[in-house]
Amino acid sequence: MHPTSLRPKLTVTADGTGVVAHAGTRLLTDLAGATGLTRTFSNALGGLRRRDTGHDPGRVAVDVAVMLADGGEAISDLVVLRDQPDLFGPVASTSTAWRVLAGIGPQELAALHTARAQAREVAWAHAAETAGGIPPARAGGRDIPGLVIDLDASVVITHSEKEDAAATFKHSFGYHPLLGFLDNTGEALAAILRPGNAGSNTAADHIAVLDACLTQIPDHHRHGTPILIRTDSAGHTREFLTHIRSLRARGVDIRFSIGVPVTATIREMLAWLVDQPDIWTPALDPDAGLREDAEICEITHLIDTSAYPAGTRIIARRERPHPGAQLSLFDEATGWRHQIFATDTPHADAPLQHLEVRHRAHARVEDRIRCGKTTGFGRFPSRHFAINAAWLQLALTAIDLLTWLQLLLLDGELVYAEPKKLRYRLLHVAARLTRGGRRLRLRIAATWPWRHHLLTAYARLEALPQSAT
């Protein structure tokens, strides 16, 4: 019996010419230019350049961010860009990239943060002109007015001894960064790298990250657009809520939706509410349908709110446990799983059901973090904390480049695609470079399923006003 195969037999050689890989990644390098990111990074890191020759440190930092957006995991992965100079131009060596990262101290880190804000302002201006502006965040089938910022921390495991890595509350070892994402677009606004044993309810860290997030928002949005801050119960501290309220005195239209720990006092109240079925209202699904076996009610009048800012409302949710749910002894006894959150959104601004489904949409930040860990901050390259802090800033830049790609250049399902899908379909595509008529042409295979998306993206990119260099 002779084996048969439907696949053609191959003879493999390594003598191809004019062929490039990761052809879609060129979109990200040019997008960095169109938003002014390359220029602002060059200004931010200009002090690291020891002579007029050699690689521009700002350009090196942008190339590292592009490499991370492309799915690279280590500085040595810059070789993918460096070995294709016809497509990406001159790219620094691994040792040069290491020297740039090692030269980024607190002053340079702050300058990079400012540079990202400047590029974001340009990107949002492009969005206003070409894409109808920043899209609204949605929950329960409704638009959420203004901007929504989600804060959350996540453990990043390290498998070797690194400076300030420590045992975490999850009985692992590594770092515990606190991050802020814009739910409207998925942009990574700000983050701080913290030791693994950093506390969850650290008000100072939440205040620092929130303030850093706000500085990333262009002035006319920061002072003219409603802003909602969402966190889980880690943000439930008097200092943090007071700080949010104080920002309103500075002209920021800001409100909060914060998880509340279920304390013994709240358990007593919830146990009493088990026998009060009339005060519970059905909860909503994300698509605005009624959620089976899930109910909500306002309990502001039943607990002491003197420690909260004036006008704070406390809302409870209970739901029949799903199989596999982790329950407390109290939940097992009552037969309900409970969650509580606090908000200072007035009664007139949104119905109770919408406030609850709006808060529950905070869970989307978990997906942002999961994707972020595949875009740079899931692995830290150095034994030195300062280098890893710089790496985190470039990982945030990589996330921004991907979200700007979707916001400005893509449409259809790819607008909402996760980085893995973008890389598989667009960024990692192979193509052929040819020269003719004094032009360099990138020829994508006529049979590539997503060739039209690539052609449209390159056309839209070319139509964007180019930032002055």
C-alpha positions as CSV (number, residue, x, y, z in Angstrom):
1,M,0.0,0.0,0.0
2,H,1.5,3.3,-1.1
3,P,0.9,6.4,1.1
4,T,-0.7,9.4,-0.5
5,S,-0.6,13.1,0.3
6,L,-2.7,16.0,-0.8
7,R,0.2,18.4,-0.1
8,P,2.8,19.1,-2.8
9,K,6.3,17.9,-2.2
10,L,8.7,20.7,-1.3
11,T,12.3,21.3,-1.9
12,V,13.6,23.9,0.6
13,T,16.4,26.4,0.0
14,A,17.5,29.6,1.7
15,D,18.4,31.7,-1.3
16,G,15.3,33.8,-1.8
17,T,15.7,37.5,-2.5
18,G,13.4,40.4,-2.2
19,V,11.1,38.6,0.2
20,V,10.3,40.2,3.6
21,A,8.4,39.0,6.6
22,H,6.3,41.0,9.1
23,A,5.3,43.3,6.3
24,G,2.3,44.6,8.2
25,T,4.5,45.7,11.1
26,R,5.7,48.6,8.9
27,L,2.3,50.1,9.6
28,L,3.3,50.5,13.3
29,T,6.7,52.2,12.5
30,D,5.0,54.7,10.2
31,L,2.1,55.2,12.6
32,A,4.7,56.2,15.2
33,G,5.9,58.8,12.7
34,A,2.4,60.1,11.8
35,T,1.5,60.6,15.5
36,G,4.8,62.3,16.3
37,L,5.8,59.5,18.7
38,T,9.2,59.1,17.1
39,R,9.9,62.8,17.3
40,T,8.7,63.2,20.9
41,F,10.7,60.1,22.0
42,S,13.8,61.5,20.3
43,N,13.4,64.7,22.3
44,A,12.7,62.9,25.5
45,L,15.8,60.7,25.2
46,G,18.1,63.3,23.5
47,G,20.3,63.5,26.5
48,L,21.3,59.9,26.1
49,R,23.0,60.5,22.8
50,R,26.7,60.9,23.4
51,R,27.6,62.0,19.9
52,D,26.0,63.1,16.7
53,T,26.6,59.7,15.0
54,G,25.1,56.4,15.9
55,H,21.5,55.5,16.6
56,D,19.0,58.0,17.9
57,P,18.0,56.7,21.4
58,G,14.4,57.8,20.8
59,R,14.2,55.9,17.6
60,V,15.7,52.9,19.3
61,A,13.0,53.1,22.0
62,V,10.3,53.3,19.3
63,D,11.8,50.2,17.6
64,V,11.6,48.3,20.9
65,A,8.0,49.3,21.3
66,V,7.2,48.2,17.7
67,M,9.0,44.9,18.3
68,L,6.8,44.3,21.5
69,A,3.6,45.2,19.6
70,D,4.8,42.7,16.9
71,G,4.9,40.0,19.6
72,G,8.6,40.0,20.5
73,E,9.5,39.0,24.1
74,A,13.1,39.9,24.5
75,I,15.4,42.7,23.3
76,S,17.2,40.2,21.0
77,D,13.9,39.9,19.1
78,L,14.9,43.2,17.5
79,V,16.7,41.1,15.0
80,V,13.5,40.6,13.1
81,L,13.4,44.3,12.3
82,R,17.2,44.7,12.0
83,D,17.7,42.0,9.4
84,Q,15.2,43.6,7.1
85,P,16.7,47.1,6.5
86,D,15.0,47.5,3.1
87,L,11.6,47.4,5.0
88,F,12.5,48.9,8.4
89,G,15.6,51.0,7.8
90,P,18.6,50.9,10.2
91,V,17.7,49.3,13.5
92,A,20.0,49.2,16.5
93,S,21.9,46.2,17.7
94,T,20.8,44.3,20.8
95,S,23.7,45.8,22.8
96,T,22.8,49.4,21.7
97,A,19.2,48.8,22.8
98,W,20.4,47.5,26.1
99,R,22.4,50.7,26.6
100,V,19.4,52.9,25.8
101,L,17.2,51.1,28.3
102,A,19.9,51.2,30.9
103,G,20.2,55.0,30.5
104,I,16.6,55.6,31.2
105,G,16.3,57.0,34.7
106,P,13.4,58.7,36.5
107,Q,13.9,61.9,34.5
108,E,13.9,60.1,31.2
109,L,11.0,58.0,32.3
110,A,8.9,61.1,33.0
111,A,9.9,62.5,29.7
112,L,8.7,59.4,27.9
113,H,5.4,59.6,29.7
114,T,5.0,63.2,28.5
115,A,6.1,62.2,25.0
116,R,3.4,59.5,24.9
117,A,0.8,62.2,25.9
118,Q,1.9,64.4,23.1
119,A,1.6,61.6,20.6
120,R,-1.8,60.6,22.0
121,E,-3.1,64.2,21.4
122,V,-2.1,63.9,17.8
123,A,-3.6,60.4,17.4
124,W,-6.9,61.6,18.9
125,A,-6.9,64.6,16.6
126,H,-6.5,62.2,13.7
127,A,-9.4,60.2,15.1
128,A,-11.6,63.2,15.3
129,E,-10.9,64.0,11.6
130,T,-11.0,60.5,10.1
131,A,-12.9,58.2,12.5
132,G,-15.5,60.4,14.2
133,G,-13.5,60.8,17.4
134,I,-13.0,58.5,20.4
135,P,-15.7,55.8,20.5
136,P,-17.9,55.6,23.6
137,A,-17.5,52.8,26.1
138,R,-20.6,50.6,26.2
139,A,-22.4,48.6,28.9
140,G,-25.9,47.1,29.0
141,G,-26.6,48.1,25.4
142,R,-26.0,51.8,26.2
143,D,-23.2,54.2,25.6
144,I,-21.4,55.4,28.7
145,P,-21.0,59.2,28.5
146,G,-17.4,60.5,28.3
147,L,-14.3,58.5,29.1
148,V,-13.9,55.4,31.3
149,I,-10.6,54.6,33.0
150,D,-10.1,51.2,34.6
151,L,-7.4,50.7,37.2
152,D,-6.3,47.2,38.2
153,A,-3.1,45.4,39.4
154,S,-1.8,42.1,38.2
155,V,1.0,39.8,39.2
156,V,3.8,39.2,36.7
157,I,5.8,36.1,37.7
158,T,9.5,36.2,37.3
159,H,11.5,33.0,37.2
160,S,14.8,34.4,38.4
161,E,16.0,36.8,41.0
162,K,15.3,40.3,39.9
163,E,15.7,43.6,41.8
164,D,12.6,44.2,44.0
165,A,10.9,41.0,42.8
166,A,9.2,39.5,45.9
167,A,6.7,36.9,47.0
168,T,3.2,37.8,46.0
169,F,-0.2,37.4,47.7
170,K,-0.9,34.6,45.2
171,H,2.0,32.6,46.6
172,S,4.1,33.3,43.5
173,F,7.2,35.4,43.0
174,G,7.6,38.5,40.8
175,Y,6.2,42.0,40.3
176,H,2.8,43.5,41.0
177,P,2.3,46.4,38.6
178,L,-0.7,48.7,38.9
179,L,-2.1,49.7,35.5
180,G,-4.7,52.1,34.0
181,F,-6.5,51.5,30.7
182,L,-8.9,53.6,28.7
183,D,-12.0,51.4,28.2
184,N,-13.1,53.4,25.2
185,T,-10.2,52.4,23.0
186,G,-8.1,49.9,25.0
187,E,-5.1,52.4,25.3
188,A,-2.7,51.7,28.1
189,L,-2.6,55.1,29.8
190,A,-0.2,54.6,32.7
191,A,1.3,52.1,35.0
192,I,3.8,51.8,37.8
193,L,6.0,48.8,38.4
194,R,5.9,47.6,42.0
195,P,7.5,44.8,44.0
196,G,5.6,41.6,44.2
197,N,4.6,42.2,47.8
198,A,3.0,45.6,47.1
199,G,-0.3,45.9,48.8
200,S,-3.6,45.8,46.9
201,N,-5.3,48.6,48.8
202,T,-2.4,51.1,48.5
203,A,-4.1,54.4,48.2
204,A,-0.9,56.3,47.2
205,D,-0.3,54.0,44.3
206,H,-3.9,54.3,43.0
207,I,-3.6,58.1,43.3
208,A,-0.3,58.1,41.4
209,V,-1.6,55.9,38.6
210,L,-4.8,57.9,38.3
211,D,-3.0,61.2,38.1
212,A,-0.6,59.7,35.5
213,C,-3.6,58.5,33.5
214,L,-5.2,61.9,33.6
215,T,-2.1,63.6,32.3
216,Q,-2.3,61.3,29.2
217,I,-5.7,62.7,28.3
218,P,-5.6,65.8,26.1
219,D,-6.5,69.0,27.9
220,H,-9.8,69.6,26.1
221,H,-11.0,66.1,27.0
222,R,-9.6,66.2,30.6
223,H,-11.4,69.4,31.4
224,G,-14.4,69.1,29.1
225,T,-15.5,65.5,29.1
226,P,-17.1,63.3,31.8
227,I,-14.6,60.8,33.2
228,L,-15.6,57.6,35.1
229,I,-13.0,55.8,37.3
230,R,-13.6,52.1,37.9
231,T,-11.7,49.8,40.2
232,D,-12.3,46.6,42.1
233,S,-12.3,46.6,45.9
234,A,-8.6,47.3,45.9
235,G,-9.4,51.0,45.2
236,H,-11.8,51.1,48.2
237,T,-9.9,53.5,50.4
238,R,-11.0,56.8,51.9
239,E,-7.8,58.6,50.6
240,F,-8.4,57.5,47.0
241,L,-12.1,58.4,47.0
242,T,-11.3,61.7,48.6
243,H,-8.7,62.4,45.9
244,I,-11.1,61.6,43.1
245,R,-13.7,64.0,44.7
246,S,-11.0,66.7,45.0
247,L,-10.3,66.6,41.3
248,R,-13.8,68.0,40.6
249,A,-12.8,71.1,42.4
250,R,-10.0,71.5,39.8
251,G,-12.4,71.4,36.9
252,V,-12.4,67.7,36.1
253,D,-15.8,66.2,35.7
254,I,-14.9,62.9,37.3
255,R,-16.9,60.2,39.2
256,F,-16.1,56.8,40.5
257,S,-17.5,53.2,40.5
258,I,-15.5,51.3,43.1
259,G,-15.8,47.7,44.5
260,V,-16.6,47.4,48.2
261,P,-15.3,44.6,50.4
262,V,-18.1,42.5,52.0
263,T,-17.4,43.1,55.7
264,A,-19.1,41.4,58.6
265,T,-21.5,44.4,59.0
266,I,-22.5,44.1,55.3
267,R,-22.9,40.4,55.7
268,E,-25.4,41.0,58.5
269,M,-27.4,43.4,56.3
270,L,-27.3,41.0,53.3
271,A,-28.5,38.1,55.5
272,W,-31.5,40.3,56.4
273,L,-32.1,41.1,52.7
274,V,-32.4,37.5,51.8
275,D,-35.9,37.5,53.3
276,Q,-36.8,40.8,51.6
277,P,-37.5,39.7,47.9
278,D,-39.5,42.8,47.1
279,I,-36.6,45.3,47.2
280,W,-34.5,43.4,44.7
281,T,-34.6,44.3,41.0
282,P,-33.5,42.0,38.1
283,A,-30.0,42.7,36.8
284,L,-29.1,43.2,33.2
285,D,-26.9,41.2,30.8
286,P,-24.2,43.1,28.8
287,D,-26.7,43.2,25.9
288,A,-29.4,44.8,28.1
289,G,-31.5,41.7,28.5
290,L,-32.6,40.5,31.9
291,R,-30.1,38.3,33.5
292,E,-31.5,35.1,35.0
293,D,-31.0,34.5,38.7
294,A,-29.2,37.9,39.2
295,E,-30.7,40.8,41.2
296,I,-29.6,44.2,42.5
297,C,-30.8,46.7,45.0
298,E,-29.5,50.0,46.6
299,I,-28.4,49.7,50.2
300,T,-27.2,53.2,50.8
301,H,-29.8,53.8,53.5
302,L,-28.9,50.6,55.3
303,I,-25.3,51.2,56.1
304,D,-23.1,54.0,57.5
305,T,-21.7,56.1,54.6
306,S,-20.1,58.8,56.7
307,A,-16.6,57.8,55.5
308,Y,-17.6,58.2,51.9
309,P,-17.7,61.5,49.9
310,A,-21.1,63.2,50.0
311,G,-23.6,61.7,47.5
312,T,-22.0,58.2,47.5
313,R,-24.5,55.4,46.7
314,I,-23.9,51.7,47.7
315,I,-25.4,49.1,45.4
316,A,-25.5,45.3,46.0
317,R,-25.8,42.5,43.5
318,R,-26.6,38.9,44.2
319,E,-26.5,36.0,41.8
320,R,-27.1,32.2,42.0
321,P,-23.6,30.7,41.9
322,H,-22.4,29.2,38.6
323,P,-20.7,25.8,38.7
324,G,-17.1,26.1,39.9
325,A,-17.6,29.6,41.4
326,Q,-15.4,30.3,44.5
327,L,-17.8,31.0,47.3
328,S,-17.3,32.2,50.9
329,L,-19.0,30.4,53.7
330,F,-21.5,33.2,53.9
331,D,-22.4,32.8,50.2
332,E,-22.8,29.0,50.6
333,A,-25.1,29.6,53.6
334,T,-27.3,32.1,51.8
335,G,-27.3,30.4,48.4
336,W,-26.3,33.7,46.7
337,R,-23.0,35.1,45.5
338,H,-22.8,38.8,46.5
339,Q,-20.9,41.8,45.2
340,I,-21.0,45.4,46.4
341,F,-19.9,48.6,44.8
342,A,-20.0,52.3,45.5
343,T,-20.6,55.1,43.0
344,D,-21.2,58.9,43.2
345,T,-23.3,59.0,40.0
346,P,-26.5,60.8,40.9
347,H,-29.9,59.1,40.6
348,A,-30.9,61.4,37.7
349,D,-27.9,60.4,35.5
350,A,-28.6,56.7,35.1
351,P,-31.0,54.0,36.3
352,L,-29.9,51.6,39.0
353,Q,-29.7,48.6,36.6
354,H,-27.4,50.5,34.2
355,L,-25.1,51.6,37.1
356,E,-24.6,48.0,38.0
357,V,-24.0,46.6,34.5
358,R,-21.7,49.6,33.9
359,H,-19.6,48.7,37.0
360,R,-19.5,45.0,36.0
361,A,-18.0,46.0,32.6
362,H,-14.8,46.8,34.7
363,A,-14.0,43.1,34.1
364,R,-12.9,44.0,30.6
365,V,-9.7,45.3,32.1
366,E,-8.7,41.7,32.8
367,D,-8.7,41.1,29.0
368,R,-6.6,44.3,28.5
369,I,-4.0,43.0,31.0
370,R,-4.0,39.5,29.5
371,C,-3.3,41.0,26.1
372,G,-0.8,43.4,27.6
373,K,1.2,40.5,29.0
374,T,1.6,39.3,25.4
375,T,2.7,42.8,24.4
376,G,5.6,43.3,26.6
377,F,4.9,43.4,30.3
378,G,4.4,39.6,30.8
379,R,8.1,39.2,30.9
380,F,10.7,41.6,32.2
381,P,14.2,41.3,30.7
382,S,16.6,42.6,33.3
383,R,17.9,42.0,36.8
384,H,17.7,45.8,37.3
385,F,14.4,47.4,38.4
386,A,15.0,50.6,36.5
387,I,15.5,48.8,33.2
388,N,12.3,46.9,33.8
389,A,10.4,50.1,34.6
390,A,11.6,51.5,31.2
391,W,10.5,48.2,29.6
392,L,7.0,48.6,31.1
393,Q,6.8,52.1,29.6
394,L,7.7,50.8,26.2
395,A,5.2,48.0,26.6
396,L,2.5,50.6,27.2
397,T,3.6,52.4,24.0
398,A,3.3,49.1,22.1
399,I,-0.3,48.7,23.3
400,D,-1.0,52.2,22.2
401,L,0.4,51.6,18.8
402,L,-1.9,48.6,18.3
403,T,-5.0,50.5,19.5
404,W,-4.1,53.5,17.2
405,L,-3.7,51.0,14.4
406,Q,-7.3,49.8,15.0
407,L,-8.7,53.2,15.7
408,L,-7.2,55.0,12.7
409,L,-6.5,52.4,10.0
410,L,-8.8,49.4,10.4
411,D,-12.4,48.6,10.2
412,G,-14.8,45.6,10.6
413,E,-14.0,42.9,13.0
414,L,-10.3,43.8,13.2
415,V,-11.2,47.0,15.0
416,Y,-12.0,44.8,18.0
417,A,-9.4,42.0,17.4
418,E,-6.9,41.0,20.1
419,P,-3.2,41.4,19.4
420,K,-2.8,37.7,18.5
421,K,-5.3,38.0,15.7
422,L,-3.8,41.2,14.4
423,R,-0.3,39.6,14.3
424,Y,-1.6,36.5,12.6
425,R,-3.6,38.2,10.0
426,L,-1.8,41.5,9.3
427,L,1.5,42.2,11.0
428,H,3.3,38.9,10.3
429,V,2.4,38.7,6.6
430,A,5.2,38.0,4.1
431,A,5.5,40.1,1.0
432,R,7.9,40.9,-1.8
433,L,9.9,44.2,-2.2
434,T,10.5,45.4,-5.7
435,R,11.9,48.6,-7.2
436,G,10.7,50.4,-10.3
437,G,10.0,53.9,-11.3
438,R,12.2,55.2,-8.5
439,R,9.7,53.7,-6.0
440,L,10.0,50.8,-3.5
441,R,6.9,48.6,-3.8
442,L,5.6,46.2,-1.2
443,R,3.7,43.4,-3.0
444,I,1.4,41.4,-0.8
445,A,0.3,38.0,-2.1
446,A,-2.9,38.2,-4.2
447,T,-4.3,35.2,-2.4
448,W,-3.7,36.5,1.2
449,P,-7.2,36.5,2.8
450,W,-6.7,39.9,4.5
451,R,-4.9,41.7,1.7
452,H,-7.7,44.2,1.3
453,H,-7.4,45.2,5.0
454,L,-3.7,45.7,4.6
455,L,-4.2,47.8,1.4
456,T,-6.8,49.9,3.1
457,A,-4.7,50.4,6.2
458,Y,-1.7,51.6,4.2
459,A,-3.9,53.9,2.1
460,R,-5.3,55.5,5.3
461,L,-1.9,55.8,6.8
462,E,-0.6,57.6,3.8
463,A,-3.6,60.0,3.9
464,L,-2.8,61.0,7.5
465,P,-1.0,64.3,8.0
466,Q,2.6,63.6,8.8
467,S,4.0,65.0,12.0
468,A,6.8,67.5,11.5
469,T,10.2,65.9,12.2
